[in-house]
């Protein structure tokens, strides 16, 4: 695995490393070196050399904050003689770091990762209000997006492709079905999207589909290259049955297990569901750091098991899955369920 070392003025590298692991999970061969006001260039060099020893990798990617600054200069000095297997990318930001962590699962070259992460670093820089983004390039990109949306609307909503037309194998490919109170957020938009590679993220919720603000927030959070949609549960059942979605690979996000059960009761079919988070509220018991349940949640999960659904309980792909049976036993005990 390619080792990744972050370097910066001040504590920036430490902070961005912590932020990346909050989103992407704990990472190996991932270190940071910082330059404090009390330190000199040689002190930073010593820190970088210690990081190189810790990552213990033949291939190393350095992500630094500023081109021409001391962290860049010191990593450049260390790069000398290792140019064939090491690389440096300046202008470090969080999207860049997350992309690098994701990319190294399939790319064993620091040079390859360096080339791959530039796009994500740039795409992660956006402005709100959105009209401030209107450079000529941005405007052209939006026109492309609008054109694609129009195609999508005509081919999959208005019926330009006649009903009954079979595309691909006629079955939508469910890359991931996930229960997550927060729906589309950083861990989903980065680590899970990278791990499952959907082309659509579909929030399946009667409540959110009726809430204009929450619906807008979901659309704004869509990751680059992936379209986000919000549909009520009944509409998701129609999508599952529509053979025109045979070329679609989708991630389904449910706010609560009751929405999953409603889909199954309508005749939907899911084989596996990931439980990412179920937020605590009054009347619930905490079962781990991310999942809390009340009696209705426990009973709903049990009913979903009767439909043959298997469960994977973890926040991010790199986490180890928790034992759902033990969690349910704990919930029943604390909630005093028979």
Beta strands, then each sheet from edge to edge (+ up, - down):
strand 1: 3-9
strand 2: 30-35
strand 3: 60-64
strand 4: 86-90
strand 5: 173-180
strand 6: 200-204
strand 7: 227-231
strand 8: 249-254
strand 9: 272-277
strand 10: 285-286
strand 11: 292-293
strand 12: 310-313
sheet 1: 2+ 1+ 3+ 4+
sheet 2: 7+ 6+ 8+ 5+ 9+ 12+
sheet 3: 10+ 11-
end
